[in-house]
Amino acid sequence: MNTITIAGKKVPRLGLGTMRLTGPGTWGCPADPADAITLLRTAVDDLGVLHIDTADAYGPHTVEELIRRALHPYSERLLLATKVGMVRPAPNVWKPLGRPEYLRAAVEASLRRLGIERIDLCYLHRVDPAVPLADQVGELEDLRTEGKIGAVGLSKVTTDQIREARTLVTVAAVQNCLNFAEPDDPALEYCLSNGIPYVPYRPLNAGRLSDPAAALRWLLELGPLVAPIPGTSDPAHLRALFARRS
């Protein structure tokens, strides 16, 4: 199976996004938390998924807690990635918050919810335009130096923002939106040219694409550094997504 090394862990290139394991509006618990726990266990135990992507904003906090209930204690082979730097005032409302003290508090809270001492890969969920980027990634780098983060990633960023961040920290991965309906991201070529794993989020355009297999195949064919994270709350859909992996 085609694999990729992200944050020091070798995993299959197709990972699982967990944003859909919440209530409507990415808010609160899913209709049946037990089903979400079963889906997570099926992904890892039955289908060999080793890259689980989440965020403290999913719920908020809900999915990190579900992941702990489903998968803790975690396999050493599992790459567990989360994101900080986004607050949720209400369903379907997302606001970046990148003050260093908030990012530190968010990382500490994610560690507790996930039941770990170090997050394998922690992304800055969004760049907060009200805070210098150097302060935001600098705080995450401090947390990495302290051993609370294994590697630092960036989400929804421009090429210029990646370039600036790389003057301060090793960028372990970039997570941007890419799919058939939204196929153009200049950051993709930058990442491929500079050896940075590129993790497309919303690879199936939130379920709106008619041929998920073709969409994932297209993404995987973009290059060996591309590692999509499709998400679902449906066990049958999960099995279909991971039945044939590149």
Helices and strands as residue ranges (DSSP letters): E 3-6, E 9-12, E 16-17, H 33-41, I 42-46, E 51-53, H 62-71, E 79-84, E 86-87, E 95-96, H 100-114, E 121-124, H 133-145, E 152-155, H 159-165, E 171-177, H 186-193, E 198-201, H 212-220, H 235-243
